[in-house]
Amino acid sequence: MKGHDYRLGYRADLEGLRAVAILLVVAVHAGVPWLRGGFVGVDVFFVLSGFLITGLLVKEASAAGRLSFTEFYVRRLRRLLPALLAMLLVVGVLASLVLAPAEQRGQSSAAAMAALWLSNIHFAFARLDYFSAGTETNLFLHTWSLGVEEQFYLVWPMLLVWLLGRDGARGVARLKAGMFVVATASLAACVWLTYKAPQLAFYMMPMRAWQFAAGALVWLYFKVPGAAGAAPCKSRCAGMLQVAGWTGLAMIALAAVWFSADIPYPGGYALLPTLGAAGVVAAGCLAVEPAGVSRLLSWRPLQWIGGVSYSWYLWHWPILLLGHAITGSDASSYRAAWVLLSLLLAYASCRCIEAPVRNRQEWLARPRMAIFAALALMLVANSLCVRWNNRADERAKSPGMQRYAMAHGDAPVIYGMGCDDWYQSDRVRICAFGPADAVHTAVLLGDSHAGQWFPAVAKVFDRPGWRLLVLTKSSCPMVDGPFFYARIGKQYTVCTTWRAHALAQIAGIKPDVVLLGSTDTSGFSKEQWITGTTKVLDVLHPAVGRIWLLRDTPSLPFDGPDCLAEHAGRPAWLGLQHACSAPMDDARADQVYRWLGEAANRFANVGMLDMDSRICPGNVCSAERDGLVVFRDNQHLTGSFAASLGPAMAEKLGVGALRP
């Protein structure tokens, strides 16, 4: 049977479901606000792969009496590898031109692993949370799902051969039972690890195998001759399957609208889009002509999008990020333009690379040679990425680039002193400055957005008779209320306990001044901000002379030092320099500051401290000003710049009132 190319036949509804999946993924990556759960499109792809690959393998085993592993792997490689390598090459070249050398090191490492279909493992063990801040700068983050798919393709044929055996109907029954075992064990591990090791649950193939198994079970129950769902069931089950199809599509839509980065994912939540996709796939299994949801998904525009879905998936994410790096703008009009450009590139890739290679039968004439050639190309791509990494590393170590690298590390000394234990424990660690027997005490309390002000606060209270105490926990807002922390994939209970202990200790110390600050990105509602802040102030105000609520720092729509390094390292002929500045226009920050003011007005000894005009004069935030790098990332001030604001802060606090 060498050279045979087993096919399942075209199903327009599955092509339409691919279109739905890619539209959801592109929407969430492009920042469509009402589709924050669009990442579930990847779950839909996994179910589709489980259905189609199981069908191909079972069909070949039934027709030929065996499986040709080499031909199967050749078909997968010719389908997926050429377009991937083309994307890696083009994006790598563009990134080497427009990104800072220090940024390129992380990009090239991820690209090297993507060339070997191992980027999911790279991201899992690099502890790079898909939903956390910082991931949005990795050009190849989206290739994690391709790694999962390829690892699935590697083990699935062997699993099916082992379960099917050579005893016909008994083998199919054994295969069904095996798929149930895989689905149950994988789902249980996925749910457990979502709370214990969320990166492993999200990125690793074994914890996603239950989604592939869900697709496989749809095939085994509705497409295998003689199984439930075959001819005797058609008239009885067709109506029920149509209901399942509409329900499944609604489940996918609900997940896309309801879910966000603020839920522990995948875990049990992933059942919603997974079962929804299985329902949609099953709905079209028995129909002779498309009907119901299958007819909707057969709509011609969806067919076209489904046809370019793989290439669009490859191109949309790096084009969005590179576009942002070039323009420095996150405006919706720019994002729409990058999405359109990525779609055009996807069409070109599909027509010129993906389709021609996929349809060449020469690959199957000598499958082993084709596999060796593909592996060689993967190794060449990997070695080119390693060379890119080495070159970027050399450029990053140049004196001109070191200034910006040092700005990244220009953080307050409190972090080197171990004052901040982040999420590892709820122990309160107080860093003290000044004489222990000082008559007066000032306290800086909050998360990293409060901690960034330490150099300025230290200057203000570096005066006789005063000591300064610092209590910070990164990402822990000074709002009394639980919240989900996407970076650790669970409720940040450590923050809740730490905050309660810190407030109790401060109340016992009875300081003269407390400066309280935290980020405004935690997603709290108006009621949570006002009520939660009021609860914190209820504990502090009886024991503290004066409390100041710090307005959160303005942020940039880009990483400050990286932007400066990008422009310093770009070839002049590109003509892509811009000012590394952005208008200070954050409606959310303005809202939160008003809500904090409402809480502060309930207490006579609570005031508001707004330093924004000193950070972004004229309502323009710049990455560099007066010879100082202002931000060490996109939201935290450098220690040097914060220290320069010490006199301005002292003026706003009224230094005369602080003298002993």
C-alpha positions, 0 to 999 in steps of 0.5 A: 500500500506504499504511496497511498494517501488515505483521506476522509472526504471533505466535510464543509462543517469541519472547515467552518469549525476551523474558521470559528476556531481561528477567528476566536484565537485572532480576536483574543490576540488582537484585543477584542474586549468581548472575546477575552476567552477566544483562546478556546479556539485552540481547544477546538483545534485539538478536538478536530485533530483527535477526530481527523487523525483517529479517523485517518489511522483507523481507516488505513488500519481497516483498509490495509490491515496495518499502519504505515508509520513512515507514510503517516509522519510524512503526511503530517510533515508535508502538511505542517513543516514548510509553512512553519519554517517559512514563518520562522525564517521571515519573522526571525529576519524581521525581528533581528532588524527591529527588536533590541538585541536583548529581546532577540535572545529570548525570541531566538531561543523560542524559535530554535525550539519551535523548529523542533516542535518543542516550544511547548516544553520550552515555555512550560519549563521556562515558567512562562505563563501564557496569560501573564504579563510579559508573554505578549512580547514573545513572537513564537508563543503561539507555536506551543500548540503546534508542539502539542499537536506534533507530539500527539501525532508522534504517539497517537499512531502507536497507541492506536496500533496497540489498542486495535490489535488485529481482532476486528470488532474487539479491537474497536471496542478495546480502542474505545475503552482505551480512549476513555481511559486516556481521556479520564486520566489526562483530564484528571491530571490536567485539572489537578496540575492547573492548580499545582503547576499551571504551566505544565497543565497548559503546555504539556501534551499529556495534559491535553490528550483528553481533548484529542481523545474526545475527538477520537471518541466522536469518530469511534461512536459515529463513524466506525461501521457497526458502532453506535451511530451507524445506519440503524441509529441514523433516523433515531439519532439525527435529530438529537445530534442536531441539538448537540451541534447547536448546543456545542456551538453555543458552548464554544461561543459562551466560553469565548465571551465568558472566559478570560485570563482570570480563570484557572485554565485549562482545568475543568473550564476547558470541558466547556469548549471541548465538549462543545466542539465534540458536539459540533463535530458529531452533528455532521457525522450522520448527515448526507447533506449539511443541515442545522449547525453544519449548514451554518458552518458550510457558509462560503466565507467560513470555508475560505477562512478555514482553508487558510486557518493554519497559515493564519495561525502561524502569521497573525501573532508575530505580525501583531507583535512586530507591528506594535514594536514598529509603531509603538502604538496599541491603537485598535486601528493599527491592530486591525491593520496588522490582522489584515496583513497577517491574513494576506500573508496567510493566503500567500503562504497557503497558496505558494507554500502550504498547498503546493507541498501538501499536494506533491505525491513525491513525498510518499514515493520515498517516505523514509528519505522524506522524513530524513530530509524534513529532520535535516531541515528542522536541524538547519532551522534550529542551528540558524536560530542558535546562531541568531541567539549568539549574534544577538548576545554579542550585540546585547553586550556592547556598551551602548546596549548595556545602558538599557540593560542596566535600566531593566535592573535599576530596581530599588535596593529593597528587592536585593534585601529580600523584603519582597517574597512575592507569592512564595510565602505569606511571611511579612518581611520588614526592611528598616532604614534609619535608627531603630530608636527614632522618634518618628516612623514612616511606612511604605506599604503595597505591591511593586508599584508602591515599592518602586517609590522607595528611592524617592520616599527614602530621600524624603525621610532621610532626616534626623529623628525618622526611620523608614519601614518598607513592607511590600509584596509584588502583585498584592493590591492594598484592597481587602478582597480575594482575587485570581492571579493569572500568573500563578493560575489560582486565587492569590490567597498568600496576598490576602494573608500577608496583607492582614498580617502586615496591617496588624503589624503596622497598627501595632507600630503606630507610625506617623506616616503611611504611604499606601500604593498598588497597581490598578490592573487587578480587575476589581470593580468600583465597589471592590475598590471602594469597599476593599480600600475602606477596610484597609483604612479602617485598620490603619487610620486609628493607629496612624498619624497621616495616611497617603494613597499613592496614585498608580504610576502611568504606564507605557504601551511598550517596554521603555528600555527595550524601545530605546534599545530597539531604536538604537540598534535598528539600521538607519535605512529602515526609517522606523525610529519614533520617540518612545513616548505615548500620551498619558490617556488611561481612563481606567486609571482615572476611574480607580483614582476617583474611587480611591478618593471616595474611600479616602474622603471617609477618613480625616487623616487620609490624603491623596498623593498624585505624582503623574505630572512629574512622571509625564509632564504635559500628559506625555510619558517618555521612556527617557527624559533629561538623560535618565531612563524613566521606566525599567519596563512598561510600568515601573519607574527606574530607581534612578528616576524615582530618586530624582522625584524625591524633592517633588514628593517632599514638597507634596507631602509638606516636609515642614510637617514631618520635622520632629 
